[in-house]
């Protein structure tokens, strides 16, 4: 099996079987973002206690890239401090634009590496990560 095929399978698995899809209670930090160029939209909810992301859930509609990325992101940030989550979002942003970041501890994220070849799809992949960044930065104000 070629690497592209493996990556495609990982993306489709997250799309068809999203991790952390759903909602949290009303006390959660909630961020709504959309990508008007392709119609992707996401509602991200975070439960942050003592500076640690205890829970992350999302709902929304969009392409396989945006929904898979949201699934991967929510898995990646649970248990991280808000600073670690923001640093991870920065690394992802660099990675998705063709940077040489590695995600050994989060192998599924590497399946999105091919997105950098399609600039119009970068916004799809970064939508949930931008929601994460916006939510944490708003909370820290």
MIDOSE-1310 file (N, C-alpha, C; in nm, 2 decimals, decimal comma, always signed):
residues 141
xxxx	+0,08/-0,12/+0,00/+0,00/+0,00/+0,00/+0,09/+0,12/+0,00; +0,06/+0,22/-0,09/+0,14/+0,34/-0,09/+0,10/+0,43/+0,02; +0,19/+0,53/+0,05/+0,17/+0,62/+0,16/+0,04/+0,71/+0,13; +0,02/+0,75/+0,01/-0,09/+0,83/-0,02/-0,22/+0,76/+0,01
xxxx	-0,22/+0,63/-0,02/-0,34/+0,55/+0,00/-0,37/+0,53/+0,15; -0,26/+0,51/+0,23/-0,27/+0,51/+0,37/-0,33/+0,64/+0,43; -0,27/+0,75/+0,39/-0,32/+0,88/+0,43/-0,47/+0,90/+0,40; -0,50/+0,86/+0,28/-0,64/+0,88/+0,23/-0,73/+0,80/+0,32
xxxx	-0,69/+0,68/+0,36/-0,77/+0,59/+0,45/-0,79/+0,65/+0,59; -0,68/+0,71/+0,64/-0,68/+0,77/+0,77/-0,78/+0,89/+0,77; -0,77/+0,97/+0,67/-0,86/+1,09/+0,65/-1,00/+1,04/+0,65; -1,03/+0,94/+0,56/-1,17/+0,90/+0,55/-1,22/+0,83/+0,68
xxxx	-1,13/+0,76/+0,75/-1,17/+0,70/+0,88/-1,22/+0,81/+0,97; -1,14/+0,92/+0,98/-1,18/+1,03/+1,07/-1,31/+1,10/+1,02; -1,33/+1,10/+0,89/-1,44/+1,17/+0,84/-1,57/+1,08/+0,86; -1,56/+0,95/+0,84/-1,67/+0,87/+0,86/-1,70/+0,83/+1,00
xxxx	-1,59/+0,83/+1,08/-1,60/+0,79/+1,23/-1,54/+0,90/+1,31; -1,59/+1,02/+1,31/-1,53/+1,13/+1,38/-1,52/+1,11/+1,53; -1,40/+1,14/+1,58/-1,38/+1,14/+1,72/-1,43/+1,27/+1,78; -1,49/+1,26/+1,90/-1,53/+1,38/+1,97/-1,64/+1,46/+1,90
xxxx	-1,72/+1,40/+1,82/-1,83/+1,47/+1,76/-1,94/+1,48/+1,86; -2,00/+1,60/+1,88/-2,10/+1,61/+1,97/-2,09/+1,75/+2,04; -2,17/+1,76/+2,15/-2,17/+1,89/+2,22/-2,14/+1,87/+2,37; -2,09/+1,97/+2,43/-2,07/+1,98/+2,58/-2,17/+2,06/+2,64
xxxx	-2,17/+2,08/+2,77/-2,27/+2,16/+2,84/-2,25/+2,30/+2,81; -2,35/+2,38/+2,86/-2,35/+2,52/+2,83/-2,24/+2,60/+2,89; -2,17/+2,55/+2,99/-2,06/+2,62/+3,05/-1,93/+2,61/+2,97; -1,93/+2,54/+2,86/-1,81/+2,52/+2,78/-1,78/+2,65/+2,70
xxxx	-1,66/+2,66/+2,67/-1,61/+2,77/+2,58/-1,65/+2,72/+2,44; -1,73/+2,81/+2,37/-1,78/+2,77/+2,24/-1,74/+2,87/+2,13; -1,69/+2,82/+2,02/-1,65/+2,90/+1,91/-1,71/+2,85/+1,78; -1,77/+2,94/+1,71/-1,83/+2,91/+1,57/-1,75/+2,98/+1,47
xxxx	-1,70/+2,90/+1,37/-1,63/+2,95/+1,25/-1,68/+2,89/+1,13; -1,67/+2,96/+1,02/-1,70/+2,90/+0,89/-1,60/+2,95/+0,79; -1,60/+2,87/+0,68/-1,51/+2,90/+0,56/-1,61/+2,93/+0,45; -1,64/+3,05/+0,42/-1,74/+3,08/+0,32/-1,70/+3,04/+0,18
xxxx	-1,57/+3,02/+0,15/-1,53/+2,99/+0,02/-1,57/+2,85/-0,02; -1,59/+2,76/+0,08/-1,63/+2,62/+0,04/-1,75/+2,57/+0,13; -1,79/+2,65/+0,22/-1,91/+2,61/+0,30/-1,89/+2,54/+0,42; -1,76/+2,51/+0,46/-1,73/+2,44/+0,58/-1,77/+2,53/+0,70
xxxx	-1,83/+2,47/+0,80/-1,86/+2,54/+0,93/-1,84/+2,45/+1,04; -1,79/+2,50/+1,15/-1,77/+2,42/+1,27/-1,81/+2,50/+1,40; -1,86/+2,42/+1,49/-1,87/+2,47/+1,63/-1,78/+2,39/+1,72; -1,69/+2,45/+1,78/-1,59/+2,39/+1,87/-1,63/+2,42/+2,01
xxxx	-1,63/+2,32/+2,10/-1,66/+2,34/+2,24/-1,54/+2,29/+2,32; -1,49/+2,37/+2,41/-1,38/+2,32/+2,49/-1,42/+2,33/+2,64; -1,38/+2,24/+2,72/-1,39/+2,24/+2,86/-1,25/+2,26/+2,91; -1,22/+2,37/+2,97/-1,08/+2,40/+3,02/-1,09/+2,43/+3,17
xxxx	-1,01/+2,35/+3,24/-1,00/+2,36/+3,38/-0,86/+2,38/+3,43; -0,83/+2,48/+3,51/-0,70/+2,50/+3,56/-0,59/+2,50/+3,44; -0,63/+2,56/+3,33/-0,54/+2,58/+3,22/-0,52/+2,45/+3,14; -0,60/+2,35/+3,16/-0,59/+2,22/+3,09/-0,71/+2,19/+3,01
xxxx	-0,70/+2,15/+2,88/-0,81/+2,12/+2,80/-0,86/+1,98/+2,85; -0,97/+1,98/+2,92/-1,02/+1,85/+2,97/-1,10/+1,78/+2,87; -1,17/+1,85/+2,79/-1,26/+1,79/+2,69/-1,27/+1,89/+2,57; -1,28/+1,83/+2,45/-1,30/+1,90/+2,32/-1,40/+1,83/+2,24
xxxx	-1,50/+1,90/+2,19/-1,60/+1,84/+2,10/-1,63/+1,93/+1,99; -1,68/+1,88/+1,88/-1,72/+1,97/+1,77/-1,84/+1,92/+1,70; -1,91/+2,01/+1,63/-2,02/+1,98/+1,54/-1,99/+2,06/+1,42; -2,06/+2,03/+1,31/-2,04/+2,11/+1,19/-2,07/+2,03/+1,07
xxxx	-2,05/+2,10/+0,96/-2,06/+2,04/+0,82/-1,94/+2,08/+0,74; -1,90/+2,00/+0,65/-1,80/+2,04/+0,56/-1,74/+1,92/+0,49; -1,63/+1,95/+0,42/-1,56/+1,85/+0,34/-1,49/+1,75/+0,43; -1,44/+1,64/+0,37/-1,37/+1,54/+0,44/-1,24/+1,60/+0,51
xxxx	-1,18/+1,69/+0,45/-1,05/+1,75/+0,50/-1,09/+1,83/+0,63; -1,19/+1,92/+0,63/-1,22/+2,00/+0,74/-1,27/+1,91/+0,86; -1,36/+1,82/+0,83/-1,41/+1,74/+0,94/-1,31/+1,64/+1,00; -1,23/+1,58/+0,91/-1,12/+1,50/+0,96/-1,02/+1,57/+1,04
xxxx	-0,99/+1,69/+1,00/-0,89/+1,77/+1,08/-0,95/+1,81/+1,21; -1,08/+1,84/+1,22/-1,14/+1,87/+1,35/-1,14/+1,75/+1,44; -1,16/+1,63/+1,39/-1,16/+1,51/+1,46/-1,02/+1,49/+1,52; -0,92/+1,50/+1,43/-0,78/+1,49/+1,47/-0,74/+1,59/+1,58
xxxx	-0,78/+1,71/+1,56/-0,74/+1,82/+1,65/-0,80/+1,80/+1,79; -0,93/+1,76/+1,80/-0,99/+1,74/+1,93/-0,92/+1,62/+2,00; -0,88/+1,52/+1,93/-0,80/+1,41/+1,99/-0,67/+1,46/+2,04; -0,60/+1,55/+1,96/-0,47/+1,59/+1,99/-0,46/+1,69/+2,12
xxxx	-0,56/+1,77/+2,14/-0,55/+1,87/+2,24/-0,60/+1,83/+2,38; -0,68/+1,72/+2,39/-0,73/+1,68/+2,52/-0,61/+1,64/+2,61; -0,62/+1,70/+2,73/-0,51/+1,67/+2,83/-0,39/+1,76/+2,82; -0,39/+1,85/+2,72/-0,28/+1,94/+2,70/-0,32/+2,07/+2,78
xxxx	-0,21/+2,15/+2,82/-0,23/+2,28/+2,87/-0,28/+2,37/+2,75; -0,34/+2,48/+2,79/-0,38/+2,57/+2,68/-0,25/+2,62/+2,60; -0,14/+2,64/+2,67/-0,02/+2,68/+2,60/+0,03/+2,57/+2,51; +0,02/+2,45/+2,55/+0,06/+2,33/+2,46/-0,03/+2,32/+2,34
xxxx	-0,16/+2,34/+2,37/-0,26/+2,34/+2,26/-0,23/+2,45/+2,16; -0,20/+2,57/+2,20/-0,17/+2,68/+2,11/-0,04/+2,65/+2,03; +0,06/+2,60/+2,10/+0,18/+2,56/+2,03/+0,16/+2,45/+1,93; +0,07/+2,36/+1,96/+0,04/+2,26/+1,86/-0,04/+2,32/+1,74
xxxx	-0,12/+2,41/+1,77/-0,19/+2,48/+1,65/-0,09/+2,55/+1,57; +0,01/+2,62/+1,63/+0,11/+2,69/+1,55/+0,19/+2,59/+1,46; +0,23/+2,47/+1,52/+0,30/+2,37/+1,45/+0,22/+2,32/+1,33; +0,09/+2,30/+1,36/+0,00/+2,25/+1,25/-0,01/+2,35/+1,14
xxxx	-0,02/+2,47/+1,17/-0,03/+2,58/+1,07/+0,09/+2,58/+0,98; +0,21/+2,56/+1,04/+0,33/+2,56/+0,97/+0,33/+2,43/+0,88; +0,30/+2,32/+0,94/+0,30/+2,19/+0,87/+0,21/+2,19/+0,75; +0,08/+2,24/+0,76/-0,01/+2,23/+0,66/+0,02/+2,33/+0,54
xxxx	+0,11/+2,42/+0,57/+0,16/+2,51/+0,46/+0,29/+2,46/+0,40; +0,33/+2,34/+0,44/+0,44/+2,28/+0,37/+0,57/+2,28/+0,46; +0,56/+2,32/+0,59/+0,67/+2,32/+0,68/+0,71/+2,17/+0,72; +0,83/+2,16/+0,77/+0,88/+2,03/+0,80/+0,85/+1,98/+0,95
xxxx	+0,74/+2,01/+0,99/+0,70/+1,97/+1,13/+0,67/+1,82/+1,13; +0,70/+1,75/+1,24/+0,67/+1,61/+1,25/+0,58/+1,59/+1,37; +0,49/+1,50/+1,36/+0,39/+1,47/+1,46/+0,40/+1,32/+1,50; +0,52/+1,28/+1,55/+0,53/+1,14/+1,58/+0,43/+1,09/+1,68
xxxx	+0,40/+1,18/+1,78/+0,30/+1,14/+1,88/+0,16/+1,15/+1,84; +0,14/+1,21/+1,72/+0,00/+1,23/+1,67/+0,01/+1,19/+1,52; +0,03/+1,06/+1,49/+0,06/+1,02/+1,35/-0,06/+1,05/+1,26; -0,18/+1,05/+1,30/-0,29/+1,07/+1,21/-0,28/+1,21/+1,15
xxxx	-0,24/+1,31/+1,22/-0,22/+1,44/+1,17/-0,14/+1,44/+1,04; -0,04/+1,36/+1,04/+0,05/+1,36/+0,92/-0,02/+1,32/+0,80; -0,14/+1,25/+0,81/-0,22/+1,21/+0,69/-0,26/+1,34/+0,61; -0,26/+1,45/+0,68/-0,31/+1,57/+0,61/-0,19/+1,64/+0,53
xxxx	-0,08/+1,58/+0,53/+0,04/+1,65/+0,47/+0,02/+1,69/+0,32; -0,06/+1,61/+0,25/-0,08/+1,64/+0,11/-0,16/+1,76/+0,08; -0,23/+1,81/+0,19/-0,31/+1,93/+0,17/-0,23/+2,05/+0,12; -0,10/+2,06/+0,16/-0,02/+2,17/+0,13/+0,00/+2,19/-0,02
xxxx	-0,03/+2,08/-0,10/-0,02/+2,09/-0,25/-0,14/+2,16/-0,31; -0,25/+2,18/-0,23/-0,37/+2,24/-0,27/-0,41/+2,36/-0,19; -0,35/+2,48/-0,22/-0,37/+2,59/-0,14/-0,51/+2,63/-0,10; -0,61/+2,60/-0,19/-0,75/+2,62/-0,16/-0,80/+2,54/-0,04
xxxx	-0,74/+2,42/-0,02/-0,78/+2,33/+0,09/-0,72/+2,36/+0,22; -0,62/+2,45/+0,22/-0,55/+2,48/+0,35/-0,65/+2,54/+0,45; -0,74/+2,62/+0,40/-0,84/+2,68/+0,49/-0,93/+2,57/+0,55; -0,96/+2,47/+0,47/-1,04/+2,36/+0,52/-0,97/+2,29/+0,63
xxxx	-0,85/+2,26/+0,62/-0,77/+2,19/+0,72/-0,75/+2,27/+0,85; -0,74/+2,40/+0,83/-0,70/+2,48/+0,95/-0,82/+2,54/+1,02; -0,95/+2,52/+0,97/-1,06/+2,58/+1,03/-1,08/+2,55/+1,18; -1,07/+2,42/+1,21/-1,09/+2,38/+1,35/-0,98/+2,43/+1,44
xxxx	-0,86/+2,43/+1,38/-0,74/+2,48/+1,46/-0,75/+2,63/+1,48; -0,80/+2,70/+1,39/-0,83/+2,84/+1,41/-0,93/+2,87/+1,51; -1,03/+2,78/+1,52/-1,14/+2,79/+1,62/-1,07/+2,76/+1,76; -0,99/+2,67/+1,77/-0,91/+2,64/+1,89/-0,84/+2,76/+1,94
xxxx	-0,76/+2,81/+1,85/-0,68/+2,93/+1,88/-0,76/+3,05/+1,92; -0,87/+3,07/+1,85/-0,96/+3,18/+1,89/-1,02/+3,16/+2,02; -1,06/+3,04/+2,05/-1,13/+3,01/+2,18/-1,03/+3,03/+2,30; -0,91/+2,98/+2,28/-0,81/+2,99/+2,39/-0,77/+3,13/+2,41
xxxx	-0,75/+3,20/+2,30/-0,70/+3,34/+2,31/-0,82/+3,43/+2,38; -0,94/+3,40/+2,34/-1,05/+3,47/+2,40/-1,06/+3,44/+2,55; -1,04/+3,32/+2,59/-1,05/+3,28/+2,73/-0,94/+3,35/+2,81; -0,82/+3,37/+2,75/-0,71/+3,42/+2,82/-0,72/+3,58/+2,83
x	-0,81/+3,64/+2,77/-0,83/+3,78/+2,78/-0,89/+3,83/+2,91
